[in-house]
Amino acid sequence: MNFDHRVAIVTGSTNGIGETVADKLFSHGAKVIIASKSGLLAKQKAQQLSPDGHRATGIECDVSDPEQVRLLVEQTINRYGRLDFAVNNAGKTGDSHTRIPDQTLENWQSVLATSLSSVFYCMKYELPAMQKSGGGAIVNLSAVNGLVAIAGLAPYTVAKHGVIGLTKTAALEYAEQHIRVNAVAPGYVATPRVNQLPPDVLHTFAQTHPMSRLATREEVADLILFLLSDKASFCTGGVYTVDGGYLSR
């Protein structure tokens, strides 16, 4: 896959899946906007990828704030002149093992703002920018929680279901505008944060997949890059699982 001269925004790209996606896009020739709530980490990651600053730029952005998202896209256009790809990856799980009556309003609002409303904000500004650039591709990060429920995670489950609805709607609206929009739904992924959990928890997570292991960040990122690439030119409005058989049980 060759992404030379293409420009990509990746939200939440200083750690986890987002970081691996940014690394792979950069290695395949793209110019990458590293977007993170931490401006310092965003700039450090961009400097690591492109010491001369030519092909990677770090931008501070709290994706739960629509004005910051608008400025993120505006700065991308000002810096590189176009927008071809977006990976709307940033999100949060929030409190777990909490039944609906015990969920705090603060947790509900925070999770939906960061994991669902943020995707709406991103596409609200990304889609017009891509249209002006002649087309593009978007991948939104959902999860297996977007296709089935997990007790105790109502806000996150609702958010990830909503991401799929937004993805399908955007795909229909822009199918004739040369913009493809897809969602990726991973199972449990061995990110640095997940790997810090106790061994018994990691074992439980692994056993939820028939393959009896967690996904690697690379496995998820490779699917995302495929969906961004011209190899997926007839793929839009889809939800692609990376779940080791989780949803086949």
Phi, psi and omega per residue, in radians:
M1 nan 2.267 -3.112
N2 -2.027 2.041 -3.136
F3 -1.960 0.454 3.121
D4 -0.971 2.402 3.077
H5 1.198 0.110 3.066
R6 -1.629 2.634 -3.104
V7 -2.085 2.281 -3.073
A8 -2.240 2.441 2.918
I9 -1.810 2.304 3.034
V10 -2.211 1.995 3.129
T11 -1.478 2.623 -3.110
G12 1.068 0.759 -2.958
S13 -1.859 0.398 3.039
T14 -1.775 0.003 3.093
N15 -2.805 2.977 3.023
G16 1.038 -2.585 -3.096
I17 -1.043 -0.736 -3.101
G18 -1.023 -0.701 3.130
E19 -1.115 -0.753 -3.133
T20 -1.151 -0.678 3.081
V21 -1.069 -0.798 3.134
A22 -1.059 -0.759 3.110
D23 -1.024 -0.791 -3.075
K24 -1.238 -0.703 3.081
L25 -1.046 -0.781 3.137
F26 -1.086 -0.766 -3.106
S27 -1.154 -0.382 3.104
H28 -1.695 0.234 2.959
G29 1.802 -0.093 -3.084
A30 -1.313 2.725 2.911
K31 -1.591 2.270 -2.927
V32 -2.129 2.281 2.974
I33 -1.638 2.039 3.086
I34 -1.561 1.875 -3.102
A35 -1.879 2.230 -3.106
S36 -2.634 2.670 3.059
K37 -1.102 -0.472 3.070
S38 -1.669 1.885 3.118
G39 -1.084 -0.633 3.136
L40 -1.093 -0.850 -3.140
L41 -1.133 -0.626 3.110
A42 -1.087 -0.789 -3.127
K43 -1.194 -0.656 3.102
Q44 -1.114 -0.741 3.136
K45 -1.146 -0.742 3.112
A46 -1.094 -0.704 3.111
Q47 -1.122 -0.659 3.107
Q48 -1.101 -0.742 -3.122
L49 -1.279 -0.785 -3.019
S50 -2.369 1.505 -3.085
P51 -0.965 -0.535 3.136
D52 -1.473 -0.078 3.089
G53 1.324 0.116 -3.046
H54 -1.321 -0.657 -2.997
R55 -2.053 0.097 3.073
A56 -2.584 2.376 -3.132
T57 -2.353 2.290 3.099
G58 -1.647 2.261 -3.131
I59 -2.291 2.249 3.072
E60 -1.275 2.265 3.132
C61 -2.733 2.093 2.969
D62 -1.567 1.844 -3.007
V63 -1.180 -0.186 3.078
S64 -1.410 -0.069 3.139
D65 -1.914 1.912 -3.067
P66 -1.045 -0.559 3.140
E67 -1.192 -0.684 3.090
Q68 -1.150 -0.617 3.095
V69 -1.165 -0.736 3.095
R70 -1.019 -0.768 3.138
L71 -1.178 -0.582 3.092
L72 -1.027 -0.855 -3.132
V73 -1.185 -0.707 3.123
E74 -1.066 -0.776 3.126
Q75 -1.153 -0.599 3.095
T76 -1.080 -0.820 3.132
I77 -1.124 -0.727 3.126
N78 -1.111 -0.613 -3.085
R79 -1.389 -0.779 -2.992
Y80 -2.092 -0.113 3.015
G81 1.468 -0.062 -3.099
R82 -2.884 2.992 3.013
L83 -2.488 2.128 -3.107
D84 -1.906 -0.639 -3.056
F85 -2.324 2.636 2.970
A86 -2.507 2.362 3.027
V87 -2.083 1.822 -3.090
N88 -1.564 1.570 -2.933
N89 -1.867 -0.490 -3.030
A90 -1.042 2.446 3.109
G91 -3.077 3.073 3.096
K92 -2.539 2.648 -3.119
T93 -1.500 -0.687 -3.089
G94 1.394 -2.913 -3.115
D95 -1.127 2.448 3.122
S96 -2.018 2.932 3.135
H97 0.988 0.672 -3.109
T98 -2.190 2.051 3.119
R99 -1.203 2.790 -3.034
I100 -0.937 -0.821 -3.133
P101 -1.101 -0.389 -3.099
D102 -1.676 -0.075 3.086
Q103 -1.180 2.348 3.063
T104 -1.396 2.639 3.085
L105 -1.089 -0.590 3.139
E106 -1.116 -0.746 3.132
N107 -1.157 -0.781 3.117
W108 -0.978 -0.895 -3.072
Q109 -1.177 -0.657 -3.117
S110 -1.179 -0.786 -3.121
V111 -1.149 -0.786 -3.134
L112 -1.157 -0.619 3.121
A113 -1.134 -0.729 -3.045
T114 -1.493 -0.566 -3.027
S115 -1.815 -0.254 3.139
L116 -2.189 -1.023 -3.123
S117 -1.005 -0.605 -3.135
S118 -1.046 -0.643 3.134
V119 -1.178 -0.681 3.052
F120 -1.085 -0.830 -3.142
Y121 -1.033 -0.799 -3.106
C122 -1.050 -0.883 -3.093
M123 -1.191 -0.528 3.104
K124 -0.963 -0.658 -3.106
Y125 -1.760 -0.483 3.141
E126 -1.231 -0.739 -3.045
L127 -1.059 -0.851 3.095
P128 -1.082 -0.644 3.129
A129 -1.133 -0.715 3.108
M130 -1.172 -0.664 3.136
Q131 -1.072 -0.719 3.099
K132 -1.162 -0.459 3.138
S133 -1.490 -0.055 3.111
G134 1.705 0.091 3.122
G135 2.299 3.136 -3.132
G136 2.949 -2.893 -3.133
A137 -2.579 2.475 3.129
I138 -2.179 2.408 2.960
V139 -2.138 2.154 3.085
N140 -1.778 2.415 3.134
L141 -1.541 1.933 2.951
S142 -1.754 -2.520 3.120
A143 -2.946 2.980 3.025
V144 -1.012 -0.452 3.051
N145 -1.098 -0.290 3.099
G146 -1.423 -0.147 -3.118
L147 -2.082 -0.423 3.043
V148 -2.393 2.833 -3.141
A149 -1.610 2.665 2.989
I150 -2.193 2.094 -3.118
A151 -1.035 2.444 3.113
G152 1.542 -0.031 -3.128
L153 -2.256 0.811 -3.058
A154 -0.990 -0.866 -3.098
P155 -1.069 -0.777 -3.124
Y156 -1.157 -0.733 3.123
T157 -1.089 -0.776 3.100
V158 -1.093 -0.771 -3.126
A159 -1.053 -0.790 -3.082
K160 -1.267 -0.541 2.970
H161 -1.111 -0.734 -3.135
G162 -1.107 -0.642 3.107
V163 -1.023 -0.705 3.122
I164 -1.136 -0.733 3.096
G165 -1.076 -0.751 3.092
L166 -1.100 -0.716 -3.136
T167 -1.063 -0.837 -3.121
K168 -1.133 -0.689 3.132
T169 -1.118 -0.828 3.139
A170 -1.097 -0.676 3.132
A171 -1.059 -0.734 3.119
L172 -1.177 -0.732 -3.075
E173 -1.171 -0.501 -3.037
Y174 -2.052 0.267 -3.111
A175 -1.048 -0.558 -3.135
E176 -1.728 0.136 -3.137
Q177 -1.872 0.262 3.112
H178 1.110 0.538 3.060
I179 -2.162 2.124 3.129
R180 -1.780 2.449 -3.119
V181 -2.318 2.109 -3.131
N182 -2.323 2.871 3.087
A183 -2.144 2.546 3.038
V184 -2.009 2.353 -3.065
A185 -2.148 1.575 3.129
P186 -1.348 2.748 2.875
G187 -1.451 -2.557 3.095
Y188 -1.302 2.335 -3.052
V189 -2.088 2.426 -3.115
A190 -1.397 1.238 3.029
T191 -1.458 2.844 3.097
P192 -0.949 -0.656 -3.136
R193 -1.165 -0.773 3.124
V194 -1.141 -0.678 -3.102
N195 -1.145 -0.229 3.094
Q196 -1.447 -0.142 -3.133
L197 -1.235 2.763 3.139
P198 -1.032 2.604 -3.104
P199 -0.957 -0.652 -3.121
D200 -1.184 -0.578 3.096
V201 -1.210 -0.747 3.102
L202 -1.065 -0.676 3.114
H203 -1.125 -0.744 3.113
T204 -1.081 -0.780 3.105
F205 -1.028 -0.810 -3.104
A206 -1.058 -0.686 -3.070
Q207 -1.281 -0.198 3.049
T208 -1.265 -0.287 3.104
H209 -1.746 2.310 3.078
P210 -0.970 -0.438 3.095
M211 -1.373 -0.083 3.034
S212 1.039 0.638 3.032
R213 -2.735 2.974 3.049
L214 -1.536 2.743 2.996
A215 -1.261 2.651 2.973
T216 -1.553 2.759 3.082
R217 -1.059 -0.635 -3.110
E218 -1.116 -0.656 -3.136
E219 -1.126 -0.685 3.106
V220 -1.240 -0.772 -3.105
A221 -1.106 -0.646 -3.139
D222 -1.102 -0.674 3.096
L223 -1.169 -0.716 3.130
I224 -1.071 -0.779 3.138
L225 -1.117 -0.667 3.084
F226 -1.034 -0.789 -3.106
L227 -1.175 -0.489 3.060
L228 -1.321 -0.488 -2.995
S229 -1.357 2.902 3.095
D230 -1.180 -0.267 3.083
K231 -1.134 -0.366 3.137
A232 -1.845 0.596 -2.983
S233 -1.119 -0.312 3.119
F234 -1.918 0.299 -3.122
C235 -1.853 1.999 3.013
T236 -2.669 2.573 -3.132
G237 1.310 0.228 -3.083
G238 -1.657 2.791 3.032
V239 -2.111 2.007 -3.007
Y240 -1.936 2.072 -3.090
T241 -1.549 2.542 2.978
V242 -2.258 1.360 -2.873
D243 -2.306 0.202 3.093
G244 0.964 0.460 3.130
G245 1.593 0.115 -3.091
Y246 -0.868 -0.799 -3.045
L247 -1.507 0.049 3.135
S248 -1.587 -0.163 -3.109
R249 -1.207 nan nan
